[in-house]
């Protein structure tokens, strides 16, 4: 099963939390592992999966499993160069 991972976590109704650039899809087991394991959480931050509450999600690159790096936008697209 895939679950949306809000790159900027936290509770509450912040409007910017629900931007498309702020969401990546992860396997539910992977998501749980990231949330419960400090080393995996650090790797998720390095790859742009988890970002600071204060970061602009369109400005933070996401490293995909194949090594490509993309910047997500709020229209559901991405820009960048694979590899």
PDB file of N, CA, C and O in Angstrom:
ATOM      1  N   UNK A   1       0.835  -1.169   0.000  1.00  0.00           N
ATOM      2  CA  UNK A   1       0.000   0.000   0.000  1.00  0.00           C
ATOM      3  C   UNK A   1       0.884   1.238   0.000  1.00  0.00           C
ATOM      4  O   UNK A   1       1.915   1.268   0.672  1.00  0.00           O
ATOM      5  N   UNK A   2       0.485   2.257  -0.750  1.00  0.00           N
ATOM      6  CA  UNK A   2       1.193   3.521  -0.762  1.00  0.00           C
ATOM      7  C   UNK A   2       0.448   4.534   0.088  1.00  0.00           C
ATOM      8  O   UNK A   2      -0.783   4.567   0.106  1.00  0.00           O
ATOM      9  N   UNK A   3       1.210   5.360   0.790  1.00  0.00           N
ATOM     10  CA  UNK A   3       0.615   6.412   1.616  1.00  0.00           C
ATOM     11  C   UNK A   3       1.310   7.726   1.288  1.00  0.00           C
ATOM     12  O   UNK A   3       2.499   7.742   0.968  1.00  0.00           O
ATOM     13  N   UNK A   4       0.562   8.836   1.367  1.00  0.00           N
ATOM     14  CA  UNK A   4       1.224  10.120   1.137  1.00  0.00           C
ATOM     15  C   UNK A   4       2.074  10.496   2.345  1.00  0.00           C
ATOM     16  O   UNK A   4       1.629  10.373   3.487  1.00  0.00           O
ATOM     17  N   UNK A   5       3.273  10.944   2.095  1.00  0.00           N
ATOM     18  CA  UNK A   5       4.166  11.433   3.144  1.00  0.00           C
ATOM     19  C   UNK A   5       4.232  12.939   2.991  1.00  0.00           C
ATOM     20  O   UNK A   5       4.735  13.442   1.986  1.00  0.00           O
ATOM     21  N   UNK A   6       3.727  13.667   3.986  1.00  0.00           N
ATOM     22  CA  UNK A   6       3.856  15.116   3.950  1.00  0.00           C
ATOM     23  C   UNK A   6       5.300  15.455   4.277  1.00  0.00           C
ATOM     24  O   UNK A   6       5.802  15.127   5.352  1.00  0.00           O
ATOM     25  N   UNK A   7       5.953  16.112   3.342  1.00  0.00           N
ATOM     26  CA  UNK A   7       7.360  16.418   3.536  1.00  0.00           C
ATOM     27  C   UNK A   7       7.547  17.351   4.721  1.00  0.00           C
ATOM     28  O   UNK A   7       8.546  17.262   5.435  1.00  0.00           O
ATOM     29  N   UNK A   8       6.602  18.232   4.926  1.00  0.00           N
ATOM     30  CA  UNK A   8       6.623  19.095   6.101  1.00  0.00           C
ATOM     31  C   UNK A   8       5.580  18.536   7.053  1.00  0.00           C
ATOM     32  O   UNK A   8       4.383  18.738   6.846  1.00  0.00           O
ATOM     33  N   UNK A   9       6.011  17.845   8.083  1.00  0.00           N
ATOM     34  CA  UNK A   9       5.075  17.203   8.998  1.00  0.00           C
ATOM     35  C   UNK A   9       4.446  18.169   9.965  1.00  0.00           C
ATOM     36  O   UNK A   9       4.445  19.382   9.750  1.00  0.00           O
ATOM     37  N   UNK A  10       3.927  17.631  11.003  1.00  0.00           N
ATOM     38  CA  UNK A  10       3.313  18.446  12.034  1.00  0.00           C
ATOM     39  C   UNK A  10       1.801  18.399  11.949  1.00  0.00           C
ATOM     40  O   UNK A  10       1.221  18.080  10.911  1.00  0.00           O
ATOM     41  N   UNK A  11       1.186  18.722  13.063  1.00  0.00           N
ATOM     42  CA  UNK A  11      -0.267  18.687  13.118  1.00  0.00           C
ATOM     43  C   UNK A  11      -0.816  20.085  12.890  1.00  0.00           C
ATOM     44  O   UNK A  11      -0.098  21.081  12.986  1.00  0.00           O
ATOM     45  N   UNK A  12      -2.077  20.132  12.593  1.00  0.00           N
ATOM     46  CA  UNK A  12      -2.724  21.422  12.429  1.00  0.00           C
ATOM     47  C   UNK A  12      -3.193  21.637  11.007  1.00  0.00           C
ATOM     48  O   UNK A  12      -3.016  20.778  10.144  1.00  0.00           O
ATOM     49  N   UNK A  13      -3.784  22.778  10.773  1.00  0.00           N
ATOM     50  CA  UNK A  13      -4.403  23.066   9.494  1.00  0.00           C
ATOM     51  C   UNK A  13      -3.644  24.063   8.646  1.00  0.00           C
ATOM     52  O   UNK A  13      -4.258  24.867   7.944  1.00  0.00           O
ATOM     53  N   UNK A  14      -2.317  24.030   8.695  1.00  0.00           N
ATOM     54  CA  UNK A  14      -1.549  24.966   7.872  1.00  0.00           C
ATOM     55  C   UNK A  14      -1.910  24.771   6.402  1.00  0.00           C
ATOM     56  O   UNK A  14      -1.914  23.641   5.912  1.00  0.00           O
ATOM     57  N   UNK A  15      -2.210  25.844   5.703  1.00  0.00           N
ATOM     58  CA  UNK A  15      -2.592  25.756   4.296  1.00  0.00           C
ATOM     59  C   UNK A  15      -1.459  25.213   3.433  1.00  0.00           C
ATOM     60  O   UNK A  15      -1.708  24.430   2.517  1.00  0.00           O
ATOM     61  N   UNK A  16      -0.227  25.609   3.706  1.00  0.00           N
ATOM     62  CA  UNK A  16       0.890  25.189   2.844  1.00  0.00           C
ATOM     63  C   UNK A  16       1.237  23.709   2.999  1.00  0.00           C
ATOM     64  O   UNK A  16       1.981  23.167   2.180  1.00  0.00           O
ATOM     65  N   UNK A  17       0.718  23.051   4.023  1.00  0.00           N
ATOM     66  CA  UNK A  17       0.978  21.616   4.194  1.00  0.00           C
ATOM     67  C   UNK A  17       0.337  20.813   3.064  1.00  0.00           C
ATOM     68  O   UNK A  17       0.821  19.732   2.732  1.00  0.00           O
ATOM     69  N   UNK A  18      -0.720  21.309   2.483  1.00  0.00           N
ATOM     70  CA  UNK A  18      -1.484  20.566   1.495  1.00  0.00           C
ATOM     71  C   UNK A  18      -1.148  20.956   0.061  1.00  0.00           C
ATOM     72  O   UNK A  18      -1.975  20.778  -0.834  1.00  0.00           O
ATOM     73  N   UNK A  19       0.025  21.474  -0.168  1.00  0.00           N
ATOM     74  CA  UNK A  19       0.512  21.760  -1.517  1.00  0.00           C
ATOM     75  C   UNK A  19       1.004  20.457  -2.141  1.00  0.00           C
ATOM     76  O   UNK A  19       1.582  19.622  -1.445  1.00  0.00           O
ATOM     77  N   UNK A  20       0.784  20.274  -3.432  1.00  0.00           N
ATOM     78  CA  UNK A  20       1.249  19.058  -4.107  1.00  0.00           C
ATOM     79  C   UNK A  20       2.760  18.899  -4.019  1.00  0.00           C
ATOM     80  O   UNK A  20       3.257  17.774  -3.963  1.00  0.00           O
ATOM     81  N   UNK A  21       3.496  19.997  -4.007  1.00  0.00           N
ATOM     82  CA  UNK A  21       4.957  19.924  -3.915  1.00  0.00           C
ATOM     83  C   UNK A  21       5.414  19.386  -2.562  1.00  0.00           C
ATOM     84  O   UNK A  21       6.584  19.049  -2.380  1.00  0.00           O
ATOM     85  N   UNK A  22       4.501  19.311  -1.636  1.00  0.00           N
ATOM     86  CA  UNK A  22       4.827  18.890  -0.279  1.00  0.00           C
ATOM     87  C   UNK A  22       4.501  17.420  -0.024  1.00  0.00           C
ATOM     88  O   UNK A  22       4.615  16.958   1.111  1.00  0.00           O
ATOM     89  N   UNK A  23       4.097  16.677  -1.057  1.00  0.00           N
ATOM     90  CA  UNK A  23       3.664  15.298  -0.861  1.00  0.00           C
ATOM     91  C   UNK A  23       4.464  14.354  -1.755  1.00  0.00           C
ATOM     92  O   UNK A  23       4.605  14.592  -2.955  1.00  0.00           O
ATOM     93  N   UNK A  24       4.981  13.294  -1.169  1.00  0.00           N
ATOM     94  CA  UNK A  24       5.584  12.188  -1.912  1.00  0.00           C
ATOM     95  C   UNK A  24       4.866  10.916  -1.472  1.00  0.00           C
ATOM     96  O   UNK A  24       4.350  10.841  -0.357  1.00  0.00           O
ATOM     97  N   UNK A  25       4.835   9.925  -2.344  1.00  0.00           N
ATOM     98  CA  UNK A  25       4.165   8.655  -2.031  1.00  0.00           C
ATOM     99  C   UNK A  25       5.204   7.616  -1.663  1.00  0.00           C
ATOM    100  O   UNK A  25       6.186   7.413  -2.377  1.00  0.00           O
ATOM    101  N   UNK A  26       4.970   6.958  -0.529  1.00  0.00           N
ATOM    102  CA  UNK A  26       5.880   5.923  -0.041  1.00  0.00           C
ATOM    103  C   UNK A  26       5.086   4.672   0.304  1.00  0.00           C
ATOM    104  O   UNK A  26       3.898   4.743   0.618  1.00  0.00           O
ATOM    105  N   UNK A  27       5.744   3.548   0.243  1.00  0.00           N
ATOM    106  CA  UNK A  27       5.195   2.305   0.759  1.00  0.00           C
ATOM    107  C   UNK A  27       4.891   2.535   2.245  1.00  0.00           C
ATOM    108  O   UNK A  27       5.681   3.162   2.950  1.00  0.00           O
ATOM    109  N   UNK A  28       3.754   2.032   2.717  1.00  0.00           N
ATOM    110  CA  UNK A  28       3.376   2.278   4.111  1.00  0.00           C
ATOM    111  C   UNK A  28       4.398   1.709   5.088  1.00  0.00           C
ATOM    112  O   UNK A  28       4.616   2.293   6.149  1.00  0.00           O
ATOM    113  N   UNK A  29       5.027   0.588   4.758  1.00  0.00           N
ATOM    114  CA  UNK A  29       6.055   0.030   5.640  1.00  0.00           C
ATOM    115  C   UNK A  29       7.282   0.938   5.685  1.00  0.00           C
ATOM    116  O   UNK A  29       7.856   1.161   6.752  1.00  0.00           O
ATOM    117  N   UNK A  30       7.681   1.458   4.532  1.00  0.00           N
ATOM    118  CA  UNK A  30       8.824   2.378   4.475  1.00  0.00           C
ATOM    119  C   UNK A  30       8.522   3.635   5.274  1.00  0.00           C
ATOM    120  O   UNK A  30       9.366   4.114   6.031  1.00  0.00           O
ATOM    121  N   UNK A  31       7.324   4.167   5.106  1.00  0.00           N
ATOM    122  CA  UNK A  31       6.930   5.361   5.845  1.00  0.00           C
ATOM    123  C   UNK A  31       7.024   5.110   7.351  1.00  0.00           C
ATOM    124  O   UNK A  31       7.554   5.942   8.087  1.00  0.00           O
ATOM    125  N   UNK A  32       6.515   3.975   7.804  1.00  0.00           N
ATOM    126  CA  UNK A  32       6.594   3.640   9.227  1.00  0.00           C
ATOM    127  C   UNK A  32       8.023   3.502   9.710  1.00  0.00           C
ATOM    128  O   UNK A  32       8.360   3.938  10.811  1.00  0.00           O
ATOM    129  N   UNK A  33       8.870   2.889   8.878  1.00  0.00           N
ATOM    130  CA  UNK A  33      10.284   2.746   9.237  1.00  0.00           C
ATOM    131  C   UNK A  33      10.953   4.103   9.376  1.00  0.00           C
ATOM    132  O   UNK A  33      11.722   4.325  10.311  1.00  0.00           O
ATOM    133  N   UNK A  34      10.664   5.021   8.443  1.00  0.00           N
ATOM    134  CA  UNK A  34      11.253   6.361   8.498  1.00  0.00           C
ATOM    135  C   UNK A  34      10.837   7.078   9.774  1.00  0.00           C
ATOM    136  O   UNK A  34      11.642   7.765  10.403  1.00  0.00           O
ATOM    137  N   UNK A  35       9.580   6.913  10.148  1.00  0.00           N
ATOM    138  CA  UNK A  35       9.087   7.607  11.335  1.00  0.00           C
ATOM    139  C   UNK A  35       9.606   7.003  12.635  1.00  0.00           C
ATOM    140  O   UNK A  35       9.600   7.677  13.665  1.00  0.00           O
ATOM    141  N   UNK A  36      10.053   5.753  12.613  1.00  0.00           N
ATOM    142  CA  UNK A  36      10.473   5.107  13.858  1.00  0.00           C
ATOM    143  C   UNK A  36      11.979   4.855  13.964  1.00  0.00           C
ATOM    144  O   UNK A  36      12.443   4.338  14.980  1.00  0.00           O
ATOM    145  N   UNK A  37      12.738   5.207  12.942  1.00  0.00           N
ATOM    146  CA  UNK A  37      14.168   4.904  12.936  1.00  0.00           C
ATOM    147  C   UNK A  37      14.946   6.182  12.627  1.00  0.00           C
ATOM    148  O   UNK A  37      14.790   6.761  11.552  1.00  0.00           O
ATOM    149  N   UNK A  38      15.772   6.616  13.556  1.00  0.00           N
ATOM    150  CA  UNK A  38      16.496   7.884  13.409  1.00  0.00           C
ATOM    151  C   UNK A  38      17.436   7.881  12.199  1.00  0.00           C
ATOM    152  O   UNK A  38      17.567   8.895  11.514  1.00  0.00           O
ATOM    153  N   UNK A  39      18.086   6.751  11.936  1.00  0.00           N
ATOM    154  CA  UNK A  39      18.995   6.685  10.782  1.00  0.00           C
ATOM    155  C   UNK A  39      18.227   6.801   9.461  1.00  0.00           C
ATOM    156  O   UNK A  39      18.664   7.497   8.544  1.00  0.00           O
ATOM    157  N   UNK A  40      17.093   6.125   9.371  1.00  0.00           N
ATOM    158  CA  UNK A  40      16.281   6.230   8.154  1.00  0.00           C
ATOM    159  C   UNK A  40      15.683   7.627   8.010  1.00  0.00           C
ATOM    160  O   UNK A  40      15.558   8.138   6.896  1.00  0.00           O
ATOM    161  N   UNK A  41      15.316   8.243   9.124  1.00  0.00           N
ATOM    162  CA  UNK A  41      14.800   9.613   9.075  1.00  0.00           C
ATOM    163  C   UNK A  41      15.873  10.568   8.561  1.00  0.00           C
ATOM    164  O   UNK A  41      15.574  11.472   7.781  1.00  0.00           O
ATOM    165  N   UNK A  42      17.117  10.377   8.988  1.00  0.00           N
ATOM    166  CA  UNK A  42      18.222  11.213   8.508  1.00  0.00           C
ATOM    167  C   UNK A  42      18.434  11.015   7.008  1.00  0.00           C
ATOM    168  O   UNK A  42      18.679  11.981   6.285  1.00  0.00           O
ATOM    169  N   UNK A  43      18.342   9.779   6.541  1.00  0.00           N
ATOM    170  CA  UNK A  43      18.474   9.501   5.109  1.00  0.00           C
ATOM    171  C   UNK A  43      17.318  10.123   4.325  1.00  0.00           C
ATOM    172  O   UNK A  43      17.518  10.636   3.224  1.00  0.00           O
ATOM    173  N   UNK A  44      16.118  10.078   4.888  1.00  0.00           N
ATOM    174  CA  UNK A  44      14.961  10.701   4.238  1.00  0.00           C
ATOM    175  C   UNK A  44      15.154  12.212   4.133  1.00  0.00           C
ATOM    176  O   UNK A  44      14.759  12.816   3.136  1.00  0.00           O
ATOM    177  N   UNK A  45      15.750  12.818   5.138  1.00  0.00           N
ATOM    178  CA  UNK A  45      16.047  14.258   5.067  1.00  0.00           C
ATOM    179  C   UNK A  45      17.095  14.525   3.992  1.00  0.00           C
ATOM    180  O   UNK A  45      16.972  15.488   3.235  1.00  0.00           O
ATOM    181  N   UNK A  46      18.124  13.681   3.917  1.00  0.00           N
ATOM    182  CA  UNK A  46      19.177  13.868   2.913  1.00  0.00           C
ATOM    183  C   UNK A  46      18.597  13.776   1.512  1.00  0.00           C
ATOM    184  O   UNK A  46      19.026  14.500   0.614  1.00  0.00           O
ATOM    185  N   UNK A  47      17.628  12.896   1.318  1.00  0.00           N
ATOM    186  CA  UNK A  47      17.038  12.698  -0.009  1.00  0.00           C
ATOM    187  C   UNK A  47      15.871  13.641  -0.310  1.00  0.00           C
ATOM    188  O   UNK A  47      15.290  13.577  -1.393  1.00  0.00           O
ATOM    189  N   UNK A  48      15.528  14.505   0.629  1.00  0.00           N
ATOM    190  CA  UNK A  48      14.444  15.461   0.392  1.00  0.00           C
ATOM    191  C   UNK A  48      13.061  14.902   0.643  1.00  0.00           C
ATOM    192  O   UNK A  48      12.071  15.535   0.281  1.00  0.00           O
ATOM    193  N   UNK A  49      12.965  13.738   1.251  1.00  0.00           N
ATOM    194  CA  UNK A  49      11.667  13.151   1.570  1.00  0.00           C
ATOM    195  C   UNK A  49      11.067  13.839   2.788  1.00  0.00           C
ATOM    196  O   UNK A  49       9.865  14.099   2.825  1.00  0.00           O
ATOM    197  N   UNK A  50      11.888  14.132   3.774  1.00  0.00           N
ATOM    198  CA  UNK A  50      11.474  14.897   4.947  1.00  0.00           C
ATOM    199  C   UNK A  50      12.193  16.238   4.889  1.00  0.00           C
ATOM    200  O   UNK A  50      13.404  16.292   4.674  1.00  0.00           O
ATOM    201  N   UNK A  51      11.445  17.314   5.081  1.00  0.00           N
ATOM    202  CA  UNK A  51      12.049  18.644   5.056  1.00  0.00           C
ATOM    203  C   UNK A  51      11.560  19.467   6.245  1.00  0.00           C
ATOM    204  O   UNK A  51      10.595  19.108   6.920  1.00  0.00           O
ATOM    205  N   UNK A  52      12.238  20.554   6.474  1.00  0.00           N
ATOM    206  CA  UNK A  52      11.905  21.462   7.566  1.00  0.00           C
ATOM    207  C   UNK A  52      10.527  22.080   7.361  1.00  0.00           C
ATOM    208  O   UNK A  52      10.083  22.291   6.232  1.00  0.00           O
ATOM    209  N   UNK A  53       9.865  22.362   8.469  1.00  0.00           N
ATOM    210  CA  UNK A  53       8.583  23.074   8.417  1.00  0.00           C
ATOM    211  C   UNK A  53       8.723  24.429   7.746  1.00  0.00           C
ATOM    212  O   UNK A  53       7.754  24.955   7.199  1.00  0.00           O
ATOM    213  N   UNK A  54       9.924  24.996   7.783  1.00  0.00           N
ATOM    214  CA  UNK A  54      10.149  26.339   7.257  1.00  0.00           C
ATOM    215  C   UNK A  54      10.646  26.346   5.819  1.00  0.00           C
ATOM    216  O   UNK A  54      10.820  27.415   5.234  1.00  0.00           O
ATOM    217  N   UNK A  55      10.878  25.170   5.239  1.00  0.00           N
ATOM    218  CA  UNK A  55      11.404  25.076   3.878  1.00  0.00           C
ATOM    219  C   UNK A  55      10.279  25.233   2.856  1.00  0.00           C
ATOM    220  O   UNK A  55       9.132  24.865   3.112  1.00  0.00           O
ATOM    221  N   UNK A  56      10.624  25.778   1.710  1.00  0.00           N
ATOM    222  CA  UNK A  56       9.700  25.837   0.578  1.00  0.00           C
ATOM    223  C   UNK A  56       9.829  24.509  -0.156  1.00  0.00           C
ATOM    224  O   UNK A  56      10.889  24.228  -0.714  1.00  0.00           O
ATOM    225  N   UNK A  57       8.781  23.682  -0.173  1.00  0.00           N
ATOM    226  CA  UNK A  57       8.924  22.354  -0.777  1.00  0.00           C
ATOM    227  C   UNK A  57       9.260  22.385  -2.267  1.00  0.00           C
ATOM    228  O   UNK A  57       9.799  21.409  -2.789  1.00  0.00           O
ATOM    229  N   UNK A  58       8.956  23.482  -2.963  1.00  0.00           N
ATOM    230  CA  UNK A  58       9.321  23.556  -4.379  1.00  0.00           C
ATOM    231  C   UNK A  58      10.807  23.799  -4.569  1.00  0.00           C
ATOM    232  O   UNK A  58      11.328  23.611  -5.669  1.00  0.00           O
ATOM    233  N   UNK A  59      11.502  24.216  -3.511  1.00  0.00           N
ATOM    234  CA  UNK A  59      12.928  24.535  -3.602  1.00  0.00           C
ATOM    235  C   UNK A  59      13.825  23.404  -3.108  1.00  0.00           C
ATOM    236  O   UNK A  59      15.049  23.510  -3.186  1.00  0.00           O
ATOM    237  N   UNK A  60      13.236  22.327  -2.603  1.00  0.00           N
ATOM    238  CA  UNK A  60      14.008  21.223  -2.052  1.00  0.00           C
ATOM    239  C   UNK A  60      13.959  20.043  -3.030  1.00  0.00           C
ATOM    240  O   UNK A  60      12.880  19.515  -3.296  1.00  0.00           O
ATOM    241  N   UNK A  61      15.100  19.626  -3.564  1.00  0.00           N
ATOM    242  CA  UNK A  61      15.099  18.498  -4.493  1.00  0.00           C
ATOM    243  C   UNK A  61      14.790  17.180  -3.794  1.00  0.00           C
ATOM    244  O   UNK A  61      15.091  16.995  -2.615  1.00  0.00           O
ATOM    245  N   UNK A  62      14.182  16.267  -4.553  1.00  0.00           N
ATOM    246  CA  UNK A  62      13.873  14.927  -4.064  1.00  0.00           C
ATOM    247  C   UNK A  62      14.710  13.941  -4.868  1.00  0.00           C
ATOM    248  O   UNK A  62      14.636  13.911  -6.096  1.00  0.00           O
ATOM    249  N   UNK A  63      15.506  13.134  -4.172  1.00  0.00           N
ATOM    250  CA  UNK A  63      16.287  12.093  -4.835  1.00  0.00           C
ATOM    251  C   UNK A  63      15.453  10.823  -4.907  1.00  0.00           C
ATOM    252  O   UNK A  63      15.040  10.292  -3.876  1.00  0.00           O
ATOM    253  N   UNK A  64      15.203  10.335  -6.109  1.00  0.00           N
ATOM    254  CA  UNK A  64      14.411   9.129  -6.335  1.00  0.00           C
ATOM    255  C   UNK A  64      15.294   7.889  -6.202  1.00  0.00           C
ATOM    256  O   UNK A  64      16.519   7.994  -6.268  1.00  0.00           O
ATOM    257  N   UNK A  65      14.682   6.709  -6.014  1.00  0.00           N
ATOM    258  CA  UNK A  65      15.476   5.484  -5.834  1.00  0.00           C
ATOM    259  C   UNK A  65      16.431   5.190  -6.980  1.00  0.00           C
ATOM    260  O   UNK A  65      17.462   4.552  -6.769  1.00  0.00           O
ATOM    261  N   UNK A  66      16.112   5.643  -8.196  1.00  0.00           N
ATOM    262  CA  UNK A  66      17.000   5.383  -9.336  1.00  0.00           C
ATOM    263  C   UNK A  66      18.161   6.370  -9.419  1.00  0.00           C
ATOM    264  O   UNK A  66      18.974   6.295 -10.340  1.00  0.00           O
ATOM    265  N   UNK A  67      18.244   7.301  -8.454  1.00  0.00           N
ATOM    266  CA  UNK A  67      19.326   8.275  -8.427  1.00  0.00           C
ATOM    267  C   UNK A  67      18.997   9.593  -9.096  1.00  0.00           C
ATOM    268  O   UNK A  67      19.773  10.543  -8.996  1.00  0.00           O
ATOM    269  N   UNK A  68      17.851   9.672  -9.785  1.00  0.00           N
ATOM    270  CA  UNK A  68      17.470  10.931 -10.416  1.00  0.00           C
ATOM    271  C   UNK A  68      17.024  11.921  -9.339  1.00  0.00           C
ATOM    272  O   UNK A  68      16.570  11.528  -8.265  1.00  0.00           O
ATOM    273  N   UNK A  69      17.161  13.196  -9.644  1.00  0.00           N
ATOM    274  CA  UNK A  69      16.807  14.256  -8.700  1.00  0.00           C
ATOM    275  C   UNK A  69      15.815  15.187  -9.383  1.00  0.00           C
ATOM    276  O   UNK A  69      16.039  15.648 -10.502  1.00  0.00           O
ATOM    277  N   UNK A  70      14.713  15.452  -8.686  1.00  0.00           N
ATOM    278  CA  UNK A  70      13.647  16.284  -9.238  1.00  0.00           C
ATOM    279  C   UNK A  70      13.171  17.288  -8.198  1.00  0.00           C
ATOM    280  O   UNK A  70      13.283  17.052  -6.995  1.00  0.00           O
ATOM    281  N   UNK A  71      12.641  18.403  -8.669  1.00  0.00           N
ATOM    282  CA  UNK A  71      11.989  19.400  -7.840  1.00  0.00           C
ATOM    283  C   UNK A  71      10.496  19.299  -8.144  1.00  0.00           C
ATOM    284  O   UNK A  71      10.096  19.378  -9.305  1.00  0.00           O
ATOM    285  N   UNK A  72       9.670  19.125  -7.113  1.00  0.00           N
ATOM    286  CA  UNK A  72       8.234  18.973  -7.281  1.00  0.00           C
ATOM    287  C   UNK A  72       7.579  20.345  -7.382  1.00  0.00           C
ATOM    288  O   UNK A  72       8.060  21.315  -6.796  1.00  0.00           O
ATOM    289  N   UNK A  73       6.463  20.420  -8.139  1.00  0.00           N
ATOM    290  CA  UNK A  73       5.732  21.682  -8.222  1.00  0.00           C
ATOM    291  C   UNK A  73       4.320  21.498  -7.680  1.00  0.00           C
ATOM    292  O   UNK A  73       3.916  20.384  -7.348  1.00  0.00           O
ATOM    293  N   UNK A  74       3.582  22.583  -7.595  1.00  0.00           N
ATOM    294  CA  UNK A  74       2.247  22.538  -7.011  1.00  0.00           C
ATOM    295  C   UNK A  74       1.163  22.169  -8.019  1.00  0.00           C
ATOM    296  O   UNK A  74      -0.022  22.201  -7.688  1.00  0.00           O
ATOM    297  N   UNK A  75       1.547  21.825  -9.225  1.00  0.00           N
ATOM    298  CA  UNK A  75       0.595  21.373 -10.231  1.00  0.00           C
ATOM    299  C   UNK A  75       0.648  19.851 -10.392  1.00  0.00           C
ATOM    300  O   UNK A  75      -0.034  19.303 -11.258  1.00  0.00           O
ATOM    301  N   UNK A  76       1.440  19.170  -9.580  1.00  0.00           N
ATOM    302  CA  UNK A  76       1.579  17.719  -9.652  1.00  0.00           C
ATOM    303  C   UNK A  76       2.685  17.269 -10.579  1.00  0.00           C
ATOM    304  O   UNK A  76       2.796  16.080 -10.876  1.00  0.00           O
ATOM    305  N   UNK A  77       3.506  18.196 -11.043  1.00  0.00           N
ATOM    306  CA  UNK A  77       4.606  17.862 -11.928  1.00  0.00           C
ATOM    307  C   UNK A  77       5.948  17.944 -11.217  1.00  0.00           C
ATOM    308  O   UNK A  77       6.030  18.172 -10.010  1.00  0.00           O
ATOM    309  N   UNK A  78       6.986  17.751 -12.001  1.00  0.00           N
ATOM    310  CA  UNK A  78       8.335  17.836 -11.465  1.00  0.00           C
ATOM    311  C   UNK A  78       9.245  18.384 -12.552  1.00  0.00           C
ATOM    312  O   UNK A  78       8.978  18.241 -13.745  1.00  0.00           O
ATOM    313  N   UNK A  79      10.325  19.015 -12.111  1.00  0.00           N
ATOM    314  CA  UNK A  79      11.305  19.554 -13.050  1.00  0.00           C
ATOM    315  C   UNK A  79      12.675  19.116 -12.584  1.00  0.00           C
ATOM    316  O   UNK A  79      12.883  18.838 -11.403  1.00  0.00           O
ATOM    317  N   UNK A  80      13.594  19.057 -13.507  1.00  0.00           N
ATOM    318  CA  UNK A  80      14.952  18.667 -13.163  1.00  0.00           C
ATOM    319  C   UNK A  80      15.540  17.758 -14.193  1.00  0.00           C
ATOM    320  O   UNK A  80      15.001  17.592 -15.287  1.00  0.00           O
ATOM    321  N   UNK A  81      16.640  17.176 -13.839  1.00  0.00           N
ATOM    322  CA  UNK A  81      17.377  16.294 -14.743  1.00  0.00           C
ATOM    323  C   UNK A  81      17.491  14.912 -14.120  1.00  0.00           C
ATOM    324  O   UNK A  81      17.957  14.782 -12.988  1.00  0.00           O
ATOM    325  N   UNK A  82      17.075  13.882 -14.841  1.00  0.00           N
ATOM    326  CA  UNK A  82      17.353  12.548 -14.321  1.00  0.00           C
ATOM    327  C   UNK A  82      18.853  12.276 -14.390  1.00  0.00           C
ATOM    328  O   UNK A  82      19.514  12.631 -15.366  1.00  0.00           O
ATOM    329  N   UNK A  83      19.370  11.658 -13.366  1.00  0.00           N
ATOM    330  CA  UNK A  83      20.806  11.322 -13.255  1.00  0.00           C
ATOM    331  C   UNK A  83      21.591  12.572 -13.439  1.00  0.00           C
ATOM    332  O   UNK A  83      22.820  12.542 -13.388  1.00  0.00           O
TER     333      UNK A  83
END
